[in-house]
Structure formats: structure tokens, C-alpha cells
Amino acid sequence: MNAGTRSERTLDRLEPGERGIVARLDGNPGSIRRLMELGIVPGTEIEVVRRAPLGDPIELRLRRVHLALRREEAASIHVSGL
Amino acid sequence: MSPVSEPPAPLTLAGAAPAVPAPLPIDGARTRHVAILGNPNAGKSTLFNALTGLRQKVANYPGVTVEKKTGACELPSGRRVELLDLPGSYSLHPNSPDEVIARDVLLGLQSDTPPPDLIVLVVDATNLERHLYLALQVIEIGRPMILALNMMDVAHARGIVIDERALEQQLGVPVVGIAAARGQGLGNLRRLMDRDVEPSTMHFRRWPPHLERVLHHLEARLPRHRDLPDRGRTDLALALLLDDGEDDALARSAPPEVLDDLAIVRGRLDRVEPAWRSDDVEGRYEAIGEILKRAVRSAGDPRDVTRERIDRVLTHRVWGVVIFVLLMGAVFQSVFAWAQPAMDAIDFLVGRFGGLVESLMPAGPLRSLVVDGIIAGVGTTITFVPQIAVLFFFLCVLEDSGYMARAAFIMDRLMGRVGLSGRAFIPLLSSFACAIPGIMATRTIDNRRDRLTTIMIAPFMSCSARLPVYALLIGAFVPNRWFGVLTLPGITLFSMYLLGILAAITVAWALKRTVLSGGRPLYVMELPPYRLPSWRSVTLTVRDRCLLFLRKAGTVILAVSIVLWFLASYPRGGPATHALQGRIATAQAAGDASQVQHLQDQLAGVSLRESFAGRFGRAIEPAIRPLGFDWRIGVGLITSFAAREVMVSTMATVFNLGRTEHDVVPLRQILREATDPVTGARSYSPLVGVSLMVFFVLACQCMSTLAVVRRETNSWRWPVFMVVMMNALAWIVSFAVFQGGRLLGFG
């Protein structure tokens, strides 16, 4: 992908407090479209705010919006380092 | 000072100058329809309430359980428009039944709802970037639209400065700043709504070339209809392309030959333009970026400090869970305890009213119908209202404050284990008080399959109406032995609750793999900022819930109670009752009050035993014998369909005890000592008591639950399925308990 950025990781691998830039999404087209409509489009900066007390789902912050996403689904979002 | 009227007076904008409003041409008596649309949490409902006040109606869209809220709104010119509160939506490409409705209304596909003449699109001014996404989609359809920037007061406090005129120019629609919760800016909005708003001519979308060609081609093949502006035809074409074929309204909008070609077109696009399904999304967000660069003068602090502070506690690993448990405990306790005095009062008043009517009417079948059928049925319905009101009061406060999303966030993992989402927790918890409000509370679950699963398992939670039955049977059959700090009756009662929970988990698991299986839905939930709930909307919600229940479920409950009354009262006047009536008359003449009472109790017992319900009880005896029940319990199973606790009074009547609802001690004794009239052997062993309790945990013995399931699922299919599934399960488990127990030597 983008040369010069650090290696890509999936969003579920980020620790709370870590940030990344959305590189690409994979999974079924319907889910990709919905996630993008909620603002998770390539190029968006995302922060993992916290994990739920039982470890799942995780809270994300992007474009001033906070979203909760299950880790399984967060795994379909690839981010690159800042 | 009101932040919304800060200089340079952002509220008065060139287009909306409160000069002379140009009234719309009056075409006959047709009412103008104005739709309010916005993202969830944009403050749409607050605005709707503020504009309509109490003049609103709640109904359902036909065939679905999405709520249709309409109301009248008076404009400065004195004209009235009809306001429609469309369901909160993130996008016009729907992901939930709610969003399907919003899309169908805007595209003119919803036959019972005329497409709006004007759309008021509400966005959260503190979060324009995401909220403008929907606004851009709506503008592209080509309908007249006003953009209402809500929560301008909050935006101001956070240092966000929006140039409304620049935004108007960028979007091509009138823009007005409001703070709906405080009632600010509503005058300007009303004035704008009075004007003749032209649809925007701006274009924001950028299609990849292949997709553009396909869409134009498709568009040309769609029939023209007057309910959709020409610009919106592209959206219809895209919707058709993106749909997976499950959408009936869409399928009806296109000729069959076009539908047939869609799969081929999709396949071709997938090859040449793999990302075509989401390219327009990226394009729109790019456009939003450009627009905001020109229209936002200061972005303010990107972080919401208050929310972060609160979240650090409320979603904390330890404190978050503690607070959650305490809050849920408080809600549960309130539904149980706060509603109880009101329910007792209603019971008392209905009883008094029944007594009054009884004393005014001559004895006979008509009096019996009015008192024991109609008044009792209405009474049953009304007694649910306090619980519904209390639960929805809390639900509404929790939802509007933003806590509900956090509760779902905390509980999601646990509920996910049975295939449900975190939102299912509160409806299930409330069902321990009563399944009726619990089932009504499943509306916050947006996935259809999750919601149906939750509805189907809610009645397994041991509700408060089962408690009198448990109490009677435990008192009669379970000896009071101590096991350490626990007593056997306590352990038994706890086991019944546990059994219900286990049954719910099992059934949810099974449903998710069979009738309600389906692709795993994308789980994504917004965690909205915290806000103070508005008392007006809390009051309105509670009122709507109660009225809807009374109107829709109440009629079914009343009808069933009349049927049950008939079954328990007819046929009347057999030889045995005549003989007893004669003896009562003699005793009355002799002034022997206790004898009269005794004979009257006997008369009630004989009448019930000889009624249709009594015969029914005898008829089903072969079916319930294997569970250890005789026909007398069978009668109770039939009458308790009115409400589970009726079991207690029915048993009292069957055993000639008269109405002893408040003193069950003699009934316990009678149950213990009851003998079979033929063999003379003991009728009920402790094992029968346990088997009966198990039956009550699992069986669907409640017409009101079925009435409310019918209303919430909008079909008779689900209540019928519920009754069959639950009663079959109850029969099987009671059978296993009774026969297994006998094999092990109990009873």
C-alpha cells in the first residue's frame, strides 16, 4: 500500500489509546458500505478509545463520532500507522 | 444570553429573512406534508415534539413494526402542515427496517405515506462531518429541503463556529440554526417552513465512469412516476443495484425485465469496478470535507471533555460494571415496587366498581357478563399500565441521556454468547417483573431477528404473576427444611427462576440456528454524547406506550377475557346447581349466614366443575395425566390463561373454598390432602407440585403476552408459534420431571 508508512495492522490489534489511518476494509460489500457510510472511509484517522469491561466490543473515535464495534468486525478494517 | 443569537446573528440568514413570507400556492384543500429526518441522536424527536406539542398521533407503518409519528404544526401564516417524524437513519441505503421506511417514503415507494413536500433535515451541529452525509444524499434526490443545525448551543459552548450562509451556498438549501431542546431558533424554522423552498441544484456525487453509465442506462428503463423527482431516479437505480433482492418495495418499483438484468449488470460491475458498491460513499465524504473547509470557521475542540470524563467512570472495567448492576437493580426494583401500589389501587377500584355494578344490576347472565367478563377484562388490561409506565419512564431517561448505549456496550459480550446483542438485556430483565413491558421494550433492538428472538424468550423469565402460584405450591408441598443458610422453599423458588433463564438461553440458541437464522448482522452502534433528557419527550413516550398498549393489546385481552368468562360460566343451571340453590334459599330463610356462605362456595365449585371450562379440564385430563395433573388442575390451566395468578383463585373455587385469594393457608392444606374421588388415594404428591411449578415456568399461560406479541410483531404467526413452542416445551419438561421423579422413587 502506501510506501513510507509503517506496516498495516487490523483495528482489533490496536491497544486502547492507539491511533491509525484507515487503509482499506474487507469483508462483505454490504458491511463495508455501512462502515464507510458511518465515516470509516480510507484516509480517516481512527482511535481505539477503550475495550468494553468484558473485552469486547471496542469503542472507536473518528470524525468526532464514537462507535462501538465487535472485535471480530474490527478485524476487517486495516489501518496504517500515523 | 442565547448562544444561537450571537452576532453575526447566525439565525437570521439572507434567505430566511423574516420579511413577508411568500405563501405557497394553495392547491385546493391538500395539506402540505413536511417530513423530519436525521441521524439517530440528532435531536429529531425533540424537534418534532417542540413543533407539534401534544397534537401527535402514533401508529405503525403497515406490515412492519416501525412507528409512524405524525402531528399538526402551525406556521406563522396561520397555515397548518402535517409533520411526519421519519425514523432515525444514517443513510438512505438501509440497514434496518427503520431505515427502509425512511428511504421508501423519500423515494415515493411507501404507498400509505405521500412523499413529503418539504424535508426538514436535522443535523447535530457539533458533528457536521458525519451528519452531513445523510443531508447530501437527501439533497441529491431533488426534493425541497431545509437544513436545521440542531444543538447550536452546545456547538457554541465547544467553540464551533459555523458560517450558515456559506453552508447555504455550498449546499443550495436554506440553513437554520436551532437548539430544539431549549426551543431556540424554532420561530425562524417555522418561517422557513412557510416559504416556498426550491430543491437544491447542487451535485455532490462522483461516480466511477462505468457505474455512471450503468446507472443512466438503468434509470432510463425505470417507469416515471409523479412521486419521485427526476433527479431522484438515479438514487432509485442505485438502490436497485445495491439491493440483495430482499426488498419488496424496491422490487415493485421496477419492471420485471429490469430486475432480471440486475444480476448481470452487478456481475459486470464487480469485474470492471470492484469497489463500485462504496465509491459514492468516499466521494460524498470528500465533498463534505470541501464544504466544511468553506463553511466552518472554527472547528472548536475536537474532544468532548465532559463525555470522556463520564465515560471513564461509566464504562470502567470495575466501576462501570458496578454502576450498571446498581442501575439495573434500581430499575427492576422500581418496576416491581413502584408499580405495585398503583396496581393494587387499580385492582381495588376495579373490584369496587364491579361490586357497585353488581349491586345496581339485577342478577342474571347479563350482570355476570358485565362484572366477571367485561369489567374484569378491562381491569386486567389496566393493571399492566403502571408497570409499563414505570419501565418506559426509565427506558426513556436511560436512552435519551445516552446511557442505554453504554449499557449495551457493557453487556454485549455476555448477550453475544447466546447470539443476541447487548440491547436485549434490559427487555429480558424487565420481563422478570412482567413480560408485557419487556416485550414492548424490545423496540430498541434494530436487528429484526435479534428482536424476534428476544421477544420469543422474554416470557420464560419468571414474572411477578407466577409468584403467587409458586408461593401456593411451595407452601403446600415443599417442607421447610434448612440447608446451611438456605431453606428448601428458598432453593426451590430460586430453581424455578433459574430454570426459566436456562430455558430462555436454550431456546434463543435453537431459534438462532433454525427459524431465525441468517447472516450475522454487522454489529455497529453509535455511543452518543451524554445529554439531559427532556421531560417533555419522556412524558410523551410514556403516554404513547400506555395508550398504544391499551388500544391495541387491550382489545384482544378484553375479547379473550369474555371468552374465558363464558367458558367458566356456561352452561349453567344443571340439576346439582338447582338443588344447591334450593338449599341456599332455605338457609337464607333460616338466617344461617355461615351455612349460606358454605353452600354458596359449594355452588361456585359445582358451577365451575360443570362449566365448559370444567368439561374442558376433564377432556384434557388424559393429556396432562402423564405430568401428574388431574382434571381440577386442568381447569386451572385453562382459566389461568387470563393471567397466571388466576390459577390460585380457580383452585380455591374448584375445591369449594369460595374466593379466598388473600388467605391461601386453607388452600395449601386442601391441596396436600386432596384425594381422588374415585380411588380415594392422595391426588397430589410433592412431585406433582414440582411438576406443576415447572409447567408454570415454561408454559405460555398468558393471553396478555400473546396480545402484545401480536401487536409488536404485527402478525398472528409469532404468537401462535410462541404458544405452541412454549407449551410443548412445558409439557416435555414436566413429563420428564414427573416420570423421572417417579422412577427415582419420589411421589
Chai-1 contact restraints between the chains, C-beta under 6 A:
chainA,res_idxA,chainB,res_idxB,connection_type,confidence,min_distance_angstrom,max_distance_angstrom,comment,restraint_id
A,P29,B,R277,contact,1.0,0.0,6.0,A-B,restraint_1
A,S31,B,L522,contact,1.0,0.0,6.0,A-B,restraint_2
A,I32,B,S278,contact,1.0,0.0,6.0,A-B,restraint_3
A,R33,B,R277,contact,1.0,0.0,6.0,A-B,restraint_4
A,R33,B,S278,contact,1.0,0.0,6.0,A-B,restraint_5
A,R34,B,N95,contact,1.0,0.0,6.0,A-B,restraint_6
A,R34,B,L522,contact,1.0,0.0,6.0,A-B,restraint_7
A,M36,B,S278,contact,1.0,0.0,6.0,A-B,restraint_8
A,M36,B,V281,contact,1.0,0.0,6.0,A-B,restraint_9
A,E37,B,Y90,contact,1.0,0.0,6.0,A-B,restraint_10
A,E37,B,S91,contact,1.0,0.0,6.0,A-B,restraint_11
A,E37,B,V281,contact,1.0,0.0,6.0,A-B,restraint_12
A,G39,B,R130,contact,1.0,0.0,6.0,A-B,restraint_13
A,V41,B,E282,contact,1.0,0.0,6.0,A-B,restraint_14
A,V41,B,Y285,contact,1.0,0.0,6.0,A-B,restraint_15
A,A52,B,F409,contact,1.0,0.0,6.0,A-B,restraint_16
A,A52,B,I410,contact,1.0,0.0,6.0,A-B,restraint_17
A,P53,B,R317,contact,1.0,0.0,6.0,A-B,restraint_18
A,P53,B,G320,contact,1.0,0.0,6.0,A-B,restraint_19
A,P53,B,V321,contact,1.0,0.0,6.0,A-B,restraint_20
A,P53,B,I410,contact,1.0,0.0,6.0,A-B,restraint_21
A,L54,B,R413,contact,1.0,0.0,6.0,A-B,restraint_22
A,D56,B,R413,contact,1.0,0.0,6.0,A-B,restraint_23
A,P57,B,D412,contact,1.0,0.0,6.0,A-B,restraint_24
A,R63,B,E129,contact,1.0,0.0,6.0,A-B,restraint_25
A,R63,B,R130,contact,1.0,0.0,6.0,A-B,restraint_26
A,R64,B,N127,contact,1.0,0.0,6.0,A-B,restraint_27
A,V65,B,R130,contact,1.0,0.0,6.0,A-B,restraint_28
A,H66,B,L527,contact,1.0,0.0,6.0,A-B,restraint_29
A,L67,B,V524,contact,1.0,0.0,6.0,A-B,restraint_30
A,L67,B,E526,contact,1.0,0.0,6.0,A-B,restraint_31
A,A68,B,F409,contact,1.0,0.0,6.0,A-B,restraint_32
A,A68,B,M525,contact,1.0,0.0,6.0,A-B,restraint_33
A,A68,B,L527,contact,1.0,0.0,6.0,A-B,restraint_34
A,L69,B,V524,contact,1.0,0.0,6.0,A-B,restraint_35
A,R70,B,Y523,contact,1.0,0.0,6.0,A-B,restraint_36
